[in-house]
């Protein structure tokens, strides 16, 4: 028995009807010449019209015919029998709104060509695009303002660095010079307490000079132009070890655990990095009878991790966050001399190479400093 002849709706027909009526996108069925045959509830709501009004108006009444994209979409649909794109529609109150449209040609049960047009309101997306463009404009203005402030701050910093380098060094050299003269010419005639004070003045002047040097080196590093190239890390580490050893000939040196290979980076910066880490390891292990400093690398998840390990004083991991900040020291000058800038320099160098640096240690059980290098161009 023919169920359609009896007017009984098949399951598939019921499904298509439900999809048509409950679709959140607008759906129009039209003839090839633009006569609208059906419009689903979503289309009626978006257009602000009843299905009968939409049928009477046809395509020219609901689509912005002045939109230059319309002929392109129609041509593409004629050639490929389907087309996608964006198109402006018109609401009942005359407001035009952007839509994303999908249009295709098919034949109905009687062999007549029909068009199915599915469209989605992009008004919210358009508003979001406009908001994003506005925010981008505001962000550009903020960045421009902050950049001007940064340029001013950098200029002030450079002026300060110049002042430190020239204006402070002159009186410092005077202090150091007179302290040395007093010690050489009149030291023997001074009482023991006077000699002690004079030595403290001389040591303080030297410490201040070293601190000025380190601060200038730290401030210049942020502005220094990088010149990246291929580097033989084994040769660089050997050079750094010799440089550290030159300050203390009694140091036996370090043990390189494995071939370090090659890397890409700025040679002067990486030389400074290795000298700082190796010198740091020696300094904090020098009080041991047979200090050991190990240098090597590991490969983790495709990344080379370099390390410098010592068996010296170590540190409490509760304070590991202070290690790489300027002037943050975990030991006093009486324990281990220093300015608190060396590890901050290490971090800045690693940052400029796109890597990261971290440390592990325990009090009285030594410390290990790890770092990676990014792909410096």
ZANU-39536 format. One line per field, with one value per residue (C-alpha): residue number from 1; residue in three letters; z, x, y. Coordinates in Angstrom, 1 decimal. Example, Ala and Ser with C-alpha at 12.3 -4.5 7.8 and 13.67 -1.06 7.14 Angstrom:
BEGIN
nr = [1,2]
rest = [ALA,SER]
zz = [7.8,7.1]
xx = [12.3,13.7]
yy = [-4.5,-1.1]
This chain:
BEGIN
nr = [1,2,3,4,5,6,7,8,9,10,11,12,13,14,15,16,17,18,19,20,21,22,23,24,25,26,27,28,29,30,31,32,33,34,35,36,37,38,39,40,41,42,43,44,45,46,47,48,49,50,51,52,53,54,55,56,57,58,59,60,61,62,63,64,65,66,67,68,69,70,71,72,73,74,75,76,77,78,79,80,81,82,83,84,85,86,87,88,89,90,91,92,93,94,95,96,97,98,99,100,101,102,103,104,105,106,107,108,109,110,111,112,113,114,115,116,117,118,119,120,121,122,123,124,125,126,127,128,129,130,131,132,133,134,135,136,137,138,139,140,141,142,143,144,145,146,147,148,149,150,151,152,153,154,155,156,157,158,159,160,161,162,163,164,165,166,167,168,169,170,171,172,173,174,175,176,177,178,179,180,181,182,183,184,185,186,187,188,189,190,191,192,193,194,195,196,197,198,199,200,201,202,203,204,205,206,207,208,209,210,211,212,213,214,215,216,217,218,219,220,221,222,223,224,225,226,227,228,229,230,231,232,233,234,235,236,237,238,239,240,241,242,243,244,245,246,247,248,249,250,251,252,253,254,255,256,257,258,259,260,261,262,263,264,265,266,267,268,269,270,271,272,273,274,275,276,277,278,279,280,281,282,283,284,285,286,287,288,289,290,291,292,293,294,295,296,297,298,299,300,301,302,303,304,305,306,307,308,309,310,311,312,313,314,315,316,317,318,319,320,321,322,323,324,325,326,327,328,329,330,331,332,333,334,335,336,337,338,339,340,341,342,343,344,345,346,347,348,349,350,351,352,353,354,355,356,357,358,359,360,361,362,363,364,365,366,367,368,369,370,371,372,373,374,375,376,377]
rest = [UNK,UNK,UNK,UNK,UNK,UNK,UNK,UNK,UNK,UNK,UNK,UNK,UNK,UNK,UNK,UNK,UNK,UNK,UNK,UNK,UNK,UNK,UNK,UNK,UNK,UNK,UNK,UNK,UNK,UNK,UNK,UNK,UNK,UNK,UNK,UNK,UNK,UNK,UNK,UNK,UNK,UNK,UNK,UNK,UNK,UNK,UNK,UNK,UNK,UNK,UNK,UNK,UNK,UNK,UNK,UNK,UNK,UNK,UNK,UNK,UNK,UNK,UNK,UNK,UNK,UNK,UNK,UNK,UNK,UNK,UNK,UNK,UNK,UNK,UNK,UNK,UNK,UNK,UNK,UNK,UNK,UNK,UNK,UNK,UNK,UNK,UNK,UNK,UNK,UNK,UNK,UNK,UNK,UNK,UNK,UNK,UNK,UNK,UNK,UNK,UNK,UNK,UNK,UNK,UNK,UNK,UNK,UNK,UNK,UNK,UNK,UNK,UNK,UNK,UNK,UNK,UNK,UNK,UNK,UNK,UNK,UNK,UNK,UNK,UNK,UNK,UNK,UNK,UNK,UNK,UNK,UNK,UNK,UNK,UNK,UNK,UNK,UNK,UNK,UNK,UNK,UNK,UNK,UNK,UNK,UNK,UNK,UNK,UNK,UNK,UNK,UNK,UNK,UNK,UNK,UNK,UNK,UNK,UNK,UNK,UNK,UNK,UNK,UNK,UNK,UNK,UNK,UNK,UNK,UNK,UNK,UNK,UNK,UNK,UNK,UNK,UNK,UNK,UNK,UNK,UNK,UNK,UNK,UNK,UNK,UNK,UNK,UNK,UNK,UNK,UNK,UNK,UNK,UNK,UNK,UNK,UNK,UNK,UNK,UNK,UNK,UNK,UNK,UNK,UNK,UNK,UNK,UNK,UNK,UNK,UNK,UNK,UNK,UNK,UNK,UNK,UNK,UNK,UNK,UNK,UNK,UNK,UNK,UNK,UNK,UNK,UNK,UNK,UNK,UNK,UNK,UNK,UNK,UNK,UNK,UNK,UNK,UNK,UNK,UNK,UNK,UNK,UNK,UNK,UNK,UNK,UNK,UNK,UNK,UNK,UNK,UNK,UNK,UNK,UNK,UNK,UNK,UNK,UNK,UNK,UNK,UNK,UNK,UNK,UNK,UNK,UNK,UNK,UNK,UNK,UNK,UNK,UNK,UNK,UNK,UNK,UNK,UNK,UNK,UNK,UNK,UNK,UNK,UNK,UNK,UNK,UNK,UNK,UNK,UNK,UNK,UNK,UNK,UNK,UNK,UNK,UNK,UNK,UNK,UNK,UNK,UNK,UNK,UNK,UNK,UNK,UNK,UNK,UNK,UNK,UNK,UNK,UNK,UNK,UNK,UNK,UNK,UNK,UNK,UNK,UNK,UNK,UNK,UNK,UNK,UNK,UNK,UNK,UNK,UNK,UNK,UNK,UNK,UNK,UNK,UNK,UNK,UNK,UNK,UNK,UNK,UNK,UNK,UNK,UNK,UNK,UNK,UNK,UNK,UNK,UNK,UNK,UNK,UNK,UNK,UNK,UNK,UNK,UNK,UNK,UNK,UNK,UNK,UNK,UNK,UNK,UNK,UNK,UNK,UNK,UNK,UNK,UNK,UNK,UNK,UNK,UNK]
zz = [0.0,-0.9,2.4,0.6,-1.3,2.0,3.3,5.9,6.5,6.4,9.2,7.0,5.9,9.6,10.3,7.5,8.6,12.2,11.0,8.8,11.5,14.5,12.7,14.5,11.1,8.6,5.8,2.5,-0.3,-3.6,-7.3,-9.4,-10.4,-6.7,-5.8,-2.1,-1.6,2.1,5.1,8.4,11.8,12.3,8.9,9.8,13.1,11.7,8.9,11.1,8.7,8.4,5.9,3.7,3.6,2.7,0.0,-1.5,-1.4,-3.0,-3.0,-3.9,-0.7,1.8,0.2,-0.2,-4.1,-4.0,-2.3,-4.9,-3.5,-4.7,-8.4,-7.6,-5.4,-8.0,-10.7,-8.6,-7.7,-11.4,-12.3,-9.3,-8.2,-4.7,-3.2,0.2,1.2,3.1,2.0,3.5,4.2,5.0,8.0,7.9,9.5,6.7,8.8,6.9,8.5,7.6,7.1,6.4,3.5,2.0,-1.2,-3.3,-6.2,-6.1,-7.8,-5.9,-6.3,-9.6,-11.1,-10.6,-9.8,-6.4,-4.3,-0.6,1.1,4.7,6.3,9.8,11.3,11.8,13.6,16.9,15.1,13.3,16.6,18.1,15.1,15.6,19.3,18.6,16.1,18.6,21.3,18.9,18.3,22.0,22.6,19.9,21.6,25.0,23.5,21.8,25.1,27.1,24.4,24.8,28.6,28.2,25.8,28.4,31.2,29.2,28.5,32.2,32.9,30.4,32.0,35.4,34.2,32.7,36.0,37.9,35.6,35.5,38.5,41.2,40.0,40.4,44.2,44.6,43.0,45.3,48.4,47.2,46.3,49.6,51.6,49.8,50.4,54.1,54.4,52.6,54.2,57.6,58.2,60.5,62.8,63.2,66.1,65.4,65.5,63.0,60.6,60.9,60.0,57.1,55.7,56.0,54.1,51.3,51.1,51.0,48.1,46.2,46.9,45.7,42.5,41.8,42.5,40.0,37.4,37.9,37.8,34.6,33.0,34.0,32.7,29.4,28.8,28.3,25.5,24.0,20.4,19.9,17.2,17.1,15.5,15.8,19.0,20.1,23.7,24.7,23.6,25.2,28.6,28.5,28.0,30.8,33.2,32.4,32.9,36.4,37.2,36.4,39.4,41.7,40.4,43.3,41.9,40.2,37.7,36.8,35.4,32.1,32.2,28.5,25.2,25.2,21.4,19.7,20.2,18.6,20.5,21.2,22.0,24.4,26.4,26.6,27.7,30.5,31.4,31.7,33.6,36.1,36.7,36.9,39.1,41.3,41.7,42.6,45.1,47.1,47.1,47.6,51.4,50.8,50.8,47.4,45.8,42.7,40.0,37.3,34.0,31.5,29.6,29.3,26.6,27.8,25.4,22.5,24.4,25.6,29.3,30.4,34.1,36.5,39.7,42.8,46.2,48.2,50.6,48.8,49.8,51.3,48.5,50.3,49.1,45.5,44.1,45.3,43.5,40.2,41.4,41.6,45.1,46.5,48.3,50.4,52.1,53.8,52.7,55.7,54.4,50.7,49.1,46.2,44.9,44.2,40.5,38.9,38.8,37.7,34.8,34.0,34.0,31.7,29.3,29.2,28.8,25.8,24.2,24.7,27.3,31.0,34.1,37.4,40.4,42.8,46.0,49.7,52.6,53.0,50.0,47.0,44.2,40.6,38.1,34.9,31.8,28.3,25.2,22.7,18.9,18.7,15.1]
xx = [0.0,1.3,1.7,2.2,-1.0,-2.8,-1.2,0.8,4.2,7.2,9.8,12.4,9.9,9.2,12.9,13.4,10.4,11.7,15.2,13.7,11.4,13.8,17.1,18.7,20.0,17.7,16.6,14.9,13.7,13.5,13.1,16.2,14.8,14.6,10.9,10.9,8.7,9.4,11.0,11.7,10.9,14.5,14.6,11.4,12.7,16.0,14.2,11.4,8.7,6.1,6.7,3.9,5.6,8.9,7.2,5.6,8.8,11.0,14.8,15.0,13.0,15.2,18.7,20.7,20.8,23.4,25.9,28.7,29.1,25.6,26.4,29.6,27.7,24.9,27.5,29.4,26.1,25.1,28.5,29.1,25.5,26.6,28.3,29.5,30.3,29.1,26.1,24.0,20.4,17.7,15.4,11.8,12.9,15.5,18.5,21.2,23.1,25.9,25.3,27.3,25.5,25.5,23.4,22.9,20.7,18.7,15.7,12.4,10.2,8.8,12.1,11.9,15.1,15.0,17.5,18.2,19.7,21.0,22.2,23.5,23.4,26.9,25.8,27.3,30.5,30.6,30.2,32.9,35.2,34.5,35.1,38.4,39.4,38.7,40.6,43.5,43.5,43.5,46.2,48.4,47.9,48.8,51.9,53.0,52.6,54.4,57.2,57.7,57.9,60.3,62.5,62.6,63.4,66.2,67.6,67.5,69.1,71.9,72.5,72.6,75.0,77.2,77.1,78.0,80.8,82.4,81.3,81.5,84.7,86.8,86.2,86.3,89.8,90.8,89.7,91.4,94.6,94.9,94.1,96.9,99.3,98.4,98.9,102.2,103.8,102.2,100.7,103.5,103.2,99.4,98.0,96.5,92.9,93.9,95.4,92.2,90.0,92.3,92.1,88.3,88.3,90.4,88.3,85.1,86.5,87.4,84.0,82.2,84.4,83.5,79.8,79.9,81.5,78.9,76.0,77.2,77.7,74.2,72.6,74.5,73.5,69.9,70.8,73.6,73.0,73.2,75.3,74.4,76.6,77.7,79.7,81.9,80.7,83.6,86.1,84.1,83.9,87.6,88.3,86.0,87.7,91.1,89.8,88.4,91.6,93.7,92.2,93.2,96.1,95.6,92.2,92.6,89.8,86.6,85.5,83.6,81.4,80.5,81.0,79.0,78.7,77.8,75.1,74.0,74.3,76.2,79.8,80.7,77.5,77.8,81.4,80.3,77.6,80.0,82.6,79.9,78.5,81.9,83.4,80.3,80.7,84.4,83.8,81.2,83.2,86.6,86.6,86.5,89.8,89.2,86.4,84.7,83.0,81.2,80.1,78.0,74.7,71.6,69.0,65.4,62.5,64.7,66.3,69.9,70.1,73.6,74.6,77.3,77.4,79.5,79.8,80.1,78.0,74.7,71.6,68.2,65.6,63.1,65.0,65.7,63.5,66.0,69.0,68.7,67.7,70.1,71.6,69.7,72.4,71.9,75.3,77.0,80.3,82.0,81.1,81.5,82.4,80.3,78.1,74.9,74.9,76.6,73.6,71.3,73.6,73.4,69.6,69.5,71.9,69.7,66.6,68.1,68.8,65.2,66.1,65.5,67.7,67.0,68.9,68.7,70.7,70.8,72.6,76.0,75.5,76.3,74.3,73.5,72.7,70.8,70.1,68.8,69.3,66.6,67.1,68.8,68.7]
yy = [0.0,3.5,5.3,8.6,8.2,7.7,10.9,9.1,10.8,8.5,8.5,10.2,12.9,13.5,13.8,16.3,18.4,18.5,19.5,22.2,23.6,23.4,24.4,27.3,28.6,30.2,27.9,29.0,26.8,28.8,28.3,29.0,32.5,33.5,32.9,31.8,28.7,27.9,29.7,28.0,29.7,30.7,32.5,34.3,35.5,36.7,38.6,39.9,38.7,35.9,33.1,34.5,37.9,36.3,34.3,37.4,39.5,36.9,37.0,40.7,41.6,39.8,39.9,43.1,43.0,45.8,43.5,42.9,39.3,38.3,37.9,35.9,33.5,33.0,32.4,29.9,28.1,27.8,26.4,24.0,23.6,24.8,27.8,29.2,32.7,35.8,37.9,40.8,40.2,42.8,42.8,44.1,47.4,47.9,47.0,45.1,42.3,40.0,36.3,33.2,31.5,28.0,27.5,24.4,23.2,20.0,18.3,17.6,14.5,15.9,16.7,20.4,22.3,23.9,25.8,25.3,28.3,28.0,31.3,32.2,35.7,37.0,40.2,39.0,38.0,41.3,43.2,41.0,41.9,45.6,45.3,43.5,46.1,48.8,47.0,46.6,50.3,51.0,48.4,50.0,53.4,51.9,50.1,53.3,55.2,52.6,52.4,56.2,55.7,52.8,54.8,57.6,55.2,53.6,57.0,57.8,54.4,55.1,58.5,56.9,54.3,57.0,58.9,55.8,54.9,58.3,60.4,57.7,56.1,59.3,59.7,55.9,55.8,58.7,56.8,53.6,55.5,57.3,54.2,52.3,55.2,55.3,51.6,51.6,54.7,54.9,51.5,50.3,53.4,53.0,51.1,47.7,49.1,51.8,49.3,47.2,50.3,51.2,47.6,47.8,51.1,49.6,46.4,48.5,50.6,47.5,45.9,49.1,49.1,45.5,46.2,49.2,47.0,44.2,46.7,48.3,44.9,43.9,47.1,46.9,43.2,44.1,46.6,44.6,43.5,39.7,38.2,34.5,31.8,28.2,27.6,24.7,24.3,22.0,24.6,27.4,25.6,24.8,28.5,29.4,26.9,28.4,31.9,31.0,29.1,32.2,33.9,31.1,28.8,26.4,25.3,21.9,22.6,20.9,17.5,17.5,14.4,14.2,15.9,19.1,19.3,22.6,25.2,28.4,31.7,34.9,33.9,36.7,36.3,32.5,32.9,35.2,32.6,29.7,31.8,32.9,29.4,27.7,30.5,30.3,26.5,26.8,29.6,27.7,24.5,25.9,25.3,21.5,19.7,18.2,20.2,18.7,20.6,18.6,20.0,18.1,18.0,15.8,15.4,15.8,15.7,16.8,19.7,19.9,20.7,21.9,21.7,22.8,20.8,21.3,19.6,22.8,24.8,24.3,26.2,25.8,25.1,27.2,30.3,29.1,31.8,34.5,33.0,34.8,38.3,41.2,41.7,38.6,36.5,33.4,33.7,36.6,38.3,36.8,33.3,33.8,37.2,38.4,41.2,39.3,40.1,37.0,34.7,37.6,38.0,34.3,34.4,37.5,35.8,32.6,34.7,36.5,33.1,32.0,29.4,28.9,28.4,26.7,25.3,22.4,22.0,21.3,22.9,21.4,19.0,21.2,22.7,22.0,24.8,23.8,25.8,25.4,27.6,28.4,28.6,32.0,33.3]
